[in-house]
Amino acid sequence: MTSACAEPRSEWTEPGLAENVGIKNEMASAFPGTCEDYGAADFAKFKHSQKIIDSSVVPTAQGTCTAFEETLEISTFASDSDRDRFIKDRAEAICEKSKEQNIGLPGLRWTIGDRFSIQPDTQAVAMMIAEAVGGEYLGTPCDEAVVFDWDPAGIESIRIVAEKLEAAGHGCSRFALDDRDALLTSKSFKAIGFPAVMATCSAAEGDASPTIRLIGFVPEGLDSETYLGTFFDRSCGEMHAGAFAIGADVVAMAPAADVEAIADAIGSERTEVCPA
């Protein structure tokens, strides 16, 4: 492989391209129907963007494909240190341009692994891909003082609840995190604050609704009971929710017809039903 400090290259390396395709194949195998439009990136266009980002790191190869309605950029490197420098340089440059142009970009998301990075748009997709390819999720916020992602502890709590729901026959074999960036302009959440995490999973056939909403409801620095009361009021009025099964640290939103069974499944003894 060619390192970032070697003689300048005029094209991607053959081993790098092979590794790039291998990573794409792993994703396509884990998620059938994804990355069918894969193609190697144009090296000349990369060199132009490299000047804008002002980075000396050149990946061994780069390719793009589509998965979950997001464009993924797959980059392979000669070393993990090249990968880390590439991510650092790109994140700093893009965040700086966002500030200069008042775009308000929260940050960038990545899946990283052995000498590779994958850059999607959302935390949800980055985490799903990380699980599929044996990588890790990495978020690079533009402002360290701003909460950038869903809370990892909240995500773990939702994972545990989803497993209980699946074991009880209510579906939820896989859940999808909400796009947190898309909710930043929500008047409701601006007013009451964000929960730790929000996600959706597919309910079992025969349940009253095709989906179950899962919410980690203990935002840091907020009284949980006060937050829950406000959240329920707004959810009933604005989100047209039916009912809530309230667990230790996760709320499951579902139709009133299903809520008692869902409460039993997650070990909850408390439910709330929206007024008719």
The 8 nearest C-alpha neighbors of each residue, nearest first, counted from 0:
[[1, 77, 2, 14, 59, 12, 15, 76],
 [0, 2, 77, 5, 59, 3, 12, 4],
 [3, 1, 77, 4, 5, 0, 78, 81],
 [2, 4, 56, 57, 5, 81, 55, 1],
 [5, 3, 2, 6, 56, 55, 1, 7],
 [6, 4, 2, 3, 1, 7, 8, 0],
 [5, 7, 8, 4, 1, 3, 2, 9],
 [8, 6, 5, 9, 4, 3, 57, 1],
 [9, 7, 10, 6, 11, 1, 57, 5],
 [8, 10, 7, 11, 42, 43, 46, 12],
 [11, 9, 8, 42, 12, 43, 60, 59],
 [10, 12, 60, 59, 13, 16, 15, 42],
 [13, 11, 15, 59, 14, 16, 60, 10],
 [12, 14, 16, 15, 17, 11, 60, 59],
 [15, 13, 17, 16, 12, 18, 0, 59],
 [16, 14, 59, 60, 12, 18, 13, 17],
 [17, 15, 19, 13, 60, 18, 14, 12],
 [16, 18, 14, 20, 19, 15, 21, 13],
 [19, 17, 21, 15, 16, 20, 14, 22],
 [18, 20, 16, 22, 21, 17, 15, 75],
 [19, 21, 23, 17, 22, 18, 24, 16],
 [20, 22, 18, 24, 19, 23, 17, 25],
 [23, 21, 25, 19, 24, 20, 18, 26],
 [24, 22, 20, 26, 21, 25, 27, 19],
 [23, 25, 27, 21, 22, 26, 28, 20],
 [26, 24, 22, 28, 23, 27, 132, 29],
 [27, 25, 29, 23, 28, 24, 30, 131],
 [26, 28, 24, 30, 31, 33, 29, 25],
 [27, 29, 25, 26, 30, 31, 24, 33],
 [28, 30, 26, 27, 131, 25, 31, 132],
 [29, 31, 27, 28, 33, 26, 32, 131],
 [32, 30, 27, 33, 28, 29, 26, 34],
 [31, 33, 30, 35, 27, 34, 66, 28],
 [32, 34, 66, 27, 35, 31, 30, 65],
 [35, 33, 64, 65, 36, 37, 66, 27],
 [34, 36, 33, 37, 32, 64, 65, 27],
 [35, 37, 34, 64, 38, 65, 63, 33],
 [38, 36, 64, 34, 63, 35, 62, 39],
 [37, 39, 62, 63, 40, 36, 64, 61],
 [40, 38, 62, 61, 63, 41, 37, 60],
 [39, 41, 62, 61, 42, 38, 63, 45],
 [40, 42, 44, 43, 45, 39, 61, 62],
 [41, 43, 45, 44, 10, 40, 46, 11],
 [44, 42, 46, 45, 41, 47, 9, 10],
 [45, 43, 47, 41, 46, 42, 48, 40],
 [44, 46, 42, 48, 47, 43, 49, 41],
 [47, 45, 49, 43, 44, 48, 42, 50],
 [46, 48, 44, 49, 45, 50, 43, 51],
 [49, 47, 51, 45, 50, 46, 52, 44],
 [50, 48, 46, 52, 47, 51, 53, 54],
 [49, 51, 53, 48, 47, 52, 46, 54],
 [52, 50, 48, 49, 53, 47, 92, 54],
 [51, 53, 49, 92, 50, 54, 89, 48],
 [54, 52, 50, 51, 49, 55, 88, 92],
 [53, 55, 56, 52, 49, 88, 50, 85],
 [54, 56, 57, 3, 53, 49, 4, 85],
 [57, 55, 3, 54, 85, 81, 58, 84],
 [56, 58, 3, 55, 59, 76, 2, 85],
 [59, 57, 76, 60, 75, 74, 56, 61],
 [58, 60, 15, 76, 12, 11, 75, 77],
 [61, 59, 11, 15, 58, 16, 75, 74],
 [60, 62, 74, 40, 73, 39, 75, 58],
 [61, 63, 39, 40, 73, 38, 72, 74],
 [64, 62, 72, 71, 37, 38, 73, 39],
 [63, 65, 37, 34, 71, 36, 70, 38],
 [64, 66, 70, 34, 69, 71, 68, 33],
 [65, 67, 33, 68, 69, 34, 70, 64],
 [66, 68, 69, 65, 124, 33, 70, 30],
 [69, 67, 66, 65, 70, 33, 71, 120],
 [70, 68, 66, 67, 65, 71, 119, 120],
 [71, 69, 65, 64, 119, 66, 72, 63],
 [72, 70, 119, 64, 63, 118, 65, 69],
 [71, 73, 63, 118, 117, 62, 74, 70],
 [74, 72, 117, 62, 61, 116, 63, 71],
 [75, 73, 61, 116, 115, 60, 58, 117],
 [76, 74, 115, 60, 59, 58, 114, 15],
 [77, 75, 58, 59, 114, 78, 115, 82],
 [76, 78, 2, 0, 1, 59, 114, 81],
 [79, 77, 81, 114, 80, 76, 82, 2],
 [78, 80, 114, 82, 81, 83, 113, 76],
 [79, 81, 83, 78, 82, 84, 114, 77],
 [82, 80, 84, 78, 79, 83, 85, 56],
 [81, 83, 79, 85, 80, 84, 76, 114],
 [84, 82, 80, 86, 85, 81, 79, 87],
 [83, 85, 87, 81, 86, 82, 88, 80],
 [84, 86, 82, 88, 83, 87, 56, 81],
 [87, 85, 83, 89, 84, 88, 90, 82],
 [86, 88, 84, 90, 85, 89, 91, 83],
 [89, 87, 85, 91, 86, 90, 54, 84],
 [88, 90, 92, 86, 91, 87, 52, 93],
 [91, 89, 87, 93, 92, 88, 94, 86],
 [90, 92, 94, 88, 89, 93, 95, 87],
 [91, 93, 95, 89, 52, 94, 90, 88],
 [94, 92, 96, 90, 95, 91, 89, 97],
 [95, 93, 97, 141, 91, 96, 92, 90],
 [94, 96, 98, 92, 97, 93, 91, 99],
 [95, 97, 99, 93, 98, 94, 100, 92],
 [98, 96, 102, 94, 100, 95, 99, 101],
 [97, 99, 101, 95, 96, 100, 94, 102],
 [100, 98, 96, 97, 101, 95, 102, 94],
 [99, 101, 97, 98, 102, 96, 103, 95],
 [102, 100, 98, 103, 99, 97, 96, 104],
 [103, 101, 97, 100, 104, 98, 99, 96],
 [102, 104, 101, 97, 105, 98, 100, 94],
 [103, 105, 106, 102, 97, 94, 141, 98],
 [106, 104, 141, 140, 103, 147, 142, 107],
 [107, 105, 140, 141, 104, 139, 94, 108],
 [106, 108, 139, 138, 140, 90, 109, 120],
 [109, 107, 138, 137, 122, 118, 121, 139],
 [110, 108, 118, 137, 117, 125, 136, 111],
 [109, 111, 136, 117, 125, 129, 135, 116],
 [112, 110, 116, 135, 134, 115, 109, 117],
 [111, 113, 134, 115, 114, 135, 116, 110],
 [112, 114, 115, 79, 111, 134, 78, 116],
 [115, 113, 79, 76, 78, 75, 112, 82],
 [116, 114, 75, 112, 74, 113, 76, 111],
 [117, 115, 111, 74, 110, 73, 112, 118],
 [116, 118, 73, 110, 72, 109, 74, 111],
 [117, 119, 109, 72, 71, 108, 110, 116],
 [120, 118, 71, 121, 125, 70, 69, 108],
 [121, 119, 108, 69, 118, 122, 107, 124],
 [120, 122, 123, 124, 119, 108, 125, 178],
 [121, 123, 125, 124, 126, 108, 148, 120],
 [122, 124, 176, 126, 121, 125, 127, 175],
 [125, 123, 127, 126, 121, 122, 128, 119],
 [124, 126, 122, 128, 110, 123, 127, 109],
 [125, 127, 129, 123, 128, 124, 136, 122],
 [128, 126, 124, 130, 129, 125, 123, 131],
 [127, 129, 131, 125, 130, 126, 124, 132],
 [130, 128, 134, 126, 135, 132, 131, 110],
 [129, 131, 127, 128, 133, 132, 126, 134],
 [130, 132, 128, 129, 133, 29, 26, 127],
 [133, 131, 129, 134, 130, 128, 25, 26],
 [134, 132, 130, 129, 131, 135, 112, 128],
 [135, 133, 129, 112, 111, 132, 110, 130],
 [134, 136, 129, 111, 110, 112, 137, 133],
 [135, 137, 110, 126, 109, 129, 125, 111],
 [136, 138, 109, 108, 110, 135, 139, 111],
 [137, 139, 108, 107, 140, 109, 136, 106],
 [138, 140, 107, 106, 108, 141, 137, 90],
 [141, 139, 106, 142, 105, 143, 147, 138],
 [140, 142, 106, 94, 105, 143, 139, 104],
 [143, 141, 140, 144, 145, 105, 106, 147],
 [142, 144, 145, 140, 141, 146, 147, 139],
 [143, 145, 142, 146, 147, 140, 141, 105],
 [146, 144, 143, 142, 147, 140, 105, 141],
 [147, 145, 148, 144, 143, 149, 142, 140],
 [146, 148, 145, 140, 105, 149, 106, 138],
 [149, 147, 146, 150, 179, 122, 138, 151],
 [148, 150, 196, 195, 151, 147, 179, 154],
 [149, 151, 153, 195, 152, 196, 148, 154],
 [152, 150, 154, 153, 155, 149, 148, 195],
 [153, 151, 155, 154, 150, 156, 195, 157],
 [154, 152, 156, 150, 151, 155, 215, 195],
 [153, 155, 151, 157, 156, 152, 158, 150],
 [154, 156, 158, 152, 153, 157, 151, 159],
 [157, 155, 153, 159, 158, 154, 152, 160],
 [156, 158, 160, 154, 159, 155, 161, 153],
 [157, 159, 155, 161, 156, 160, 154, 162],
 [158, 160, 162, 156, 157, 161, 155, 163],
 [159, 161, 157, 163, 162, 158, 265, 164],
 [162, 160, 164, 158, 171, 163, 159, 157],
 [161, 163, 165, 159, 160, 164, 166, 158],
 [164, 162, 160, 166, 161, 165, 265, 264],
 [165, 163, 161, 169, 167, 162, 166, 264],
 [164, 166, 170, 162, 168, 171, 169, 167],
 [165, 167, 163, 164, 168, 162, 169, 170],
 [168, 166, 164, 165, 169, 264, 163, 170],
 [167, 169, 165, 166, 170, 164, 203, 171],
 [170, 168, 203, 164, 165, 202, 167, 171],
 [169, 171, 203, 202, 165, 172, 168, 201],
 [172, 170, 200, 173, 165, 201, 161, 202],
 [173, 171, 170, 165, 174, 161, 162, 200],
 [174, 172, 171, 200, 175, 161, 201, 170],
 [175, 173, 200, 199, 171, 198, 176, 172],
 [176, 174, 199, 198, 200, 123, 177, 173],
 [175, 177, 198, 123, 197, 178, 199, 174],
 [176, 178, 198, 197, 179, 175, 123, 199],
 [177, 179, 181, 180, 121, 176, 182, 123],
 [180, 178, 182, 181, 177, 183, 148, 149],
 [179, 181, 183, 182, 178, 105, 121, 184],
 [180, 182, 179, 178, 183, 184, 185, 177],
 [183, 181, 185, 179, 180, 184, 178, 188],
 [182, 184, 180, 185, 181, 179, 189, 188],
 [183, 185, 182, 186, 181, 189, 188, 180],
 [186, 184, 182, 187, 188, 183, 189, 181],
 [185, 187, 189, 188, 190, 184, 183, 191],
 [188, 186, 190, 185, 189, 191, 233, 192],
 [189, 187, 192, 191, 190, 185, 193, 186],
 [188, 190, 186, 187, 192, 191, 185, 184],
 [189, 191, 188, 187, 192, 186, 185, 193],
 [190, 192, 188, 189, 187, 193, 226, 229],
 [193, 191, 188, 189, 190, 194, 218, 187],
 [192, 194, 188, 195, 218, 191, 189, 196],
 [193, 195, 218, 216, 196, 215, 217, 192],
 [194, 196, 215, 218, 150, 153, 149, 216],
 [195, 197, 215, 149, 194, 153, 214, 150],
 [198, 196, 214, 177, 213, 176, 215, 194],
 [197, 199, 176, 177, 213, 175, 212, 174],
 [200, 198, 212, 175, 174, 211, 213, 176],
 [199, 201, 174, 171, 211, 210, 173, 175],
 [200, 202, 210, 171, 209, 170, 211, 203],
 [203, 201, 170, 210, 209, 169, 211, 171],
 [202, 204, 170, 169, 206, 205, 168, 201],
 [205, 203, 206, 202, 209, 170, 169, 207],
 [204, 206, 203, 207, 208, 202, 209, 169],
 [205, 207, 208, 204, 203, 202, 257, 209],
 [206, 208, 254, 205, 257, 256, 209, 253],
 [207, 209, 210, 206, 254, 202, 253, 211],
 [210, 208, 202, 201, 206, 207, 211, 203],
 [211, 209, 201, 202, 208, 200, 212, 199],
 [210, 212, 200, 253, 199, 202, 252, 201],
 [211, 213, 199, 252, 251, 198, 210, 200],
 [212, 214, 251, 198, 250, 197, 199, 252],
 [215, 213, 197, 250, 249, 196, 216, 198],
 [214, 216, 249, 196, 195, 153, 248, 194],
 [217, 215, 194, 214, 249, 195, 218, 248],
 [216, 218, 223, 195, 215, 194, 219, 248],
 [219, 217, 194, 195, 221, 216, 220, 193],
 [218, 220, 221, 217, 195, 194, 222, 223],
 [219, 221, 218, 222, 217, 223, 192, 226],
 [222, 220, 219, 218, 223, 226, 217, 225],
 [221, 223, 225, 224, 226, 220, 217, 218],
 [222, 224, 226, 217, 225, 227, 221, 216],
 [225, 223, 227, 226, 222, 228, 229, 221],
 [226, 224, 228, 227, 222, 223, 229, 221],
 [225, 227, 223, 229, 224, 228, 230, 222],
 [226, 228, 230, 224, 229, 225, 223, 231],
 [229, 227, 231, 225, 230, 226, 224, 232],
 [230, 228, 232, 226, 227, 231, 233, 225],
 [229, 231, 227, 233, 228, 232, 234, 226],
 [232, 230, 234, 228, 229, 233, 227, 235],
 [233, 231, 229, 235, 230, 234, 236, 228],
 [232, 234, 236, 230, 231, 235, 237, 229],
 [235, 233, 238, 231, 237, 236, 232, 240],
 [236, 234, 239, 240, 232, 233, 273, 238],
 [235, 237, 233, 234, 239, 238, 232, 240],
 [236, 238, 234, 233, 239, 235, 240, 232],
 [237, 239, 234, 240, 235, 236, 233, 241],
 [240, 238, 235, 237, 236, 234, 241, 273],
 [241, 239, 235, 238, 234, 242, 252, 273],
 [240, 242, 254, 255, 273, 253, 272, 239],
 [241, 243, 272, 255, 253, 271, 254, 273],
 [244, 242, 252, 271, 270, 251, 245, 253],
 [245, 243, 270, 262, 251, 250, 258, 269],
 [244, 246, 250, 269, 270, 267, 243, 249],
 [247, 245, 267, 249, 248, 250, 244, 265],
 [246, 248, 249, 245, 267, 250, 266, 156],
 [247, 249, 246, 215, 216, 217, 250, 156],
 [250, 248, 215, 246, 214, 216, 247, 245],
 [249, 251, 245, 214, 244, 213, 246, 243],
 [252, 250, 213, 244, 243, 212, 253, 214],
 [253, 251, 243, 212, 242, 211, 213, 250],
 [252, 254, 242, 211, 258, 241, 243, 251],
 [255, 253, 241, 256, 257, 242, 258, 207],
 [254, 256, 242, 258, 241, 257, 272, 253],
 [257, 255, 254, 258, 207, 259, 253, 206],
 [258, 256, 255, 254, 260, 259, 261, 253],
 [257, 259, 261, 255, 260, 253, 244, 262],
 [260, 258, 262, 261, 257, 263, 244, 270],
 [261, 259, 263, 262, 258, 257, 264, 256],
 [260, 262, 264, 258, 263, 259, 257, 265],
 [261, 263, 267, 244, 259, 260, 265, 264],
 [264, 262, 260, 266, 261, 265, 267, 259],
 [263, 265, 261, 262, 266, 164, 167, 163],
 [266, 264, 262, 263, 267, 163, 160, 261],
 [265, 267, 263, 264, 262, 268, 246, 261],
 [268, 266, 262, 246, 269, 265, 245, 263],
 [269, 267, 262, 266, 270, 263, 245, 246],
 [268, 270, 245, 267, 244, 271, 262, 246],
 [269, 271, 244, 243, 245, 272, 268, 262],
 [272, 270, 243, 242, 273, 244, 269, 245],
 [273, 271, 242, 241, 243, 255, 274, 270],
 [272, 274, 241, 235, 242, 275, 271, 240],
 [275, 273, 272, 235, 241, 242, 236, 271],
 [274, 273, 272, 241, 235, 239, 255, 242]]
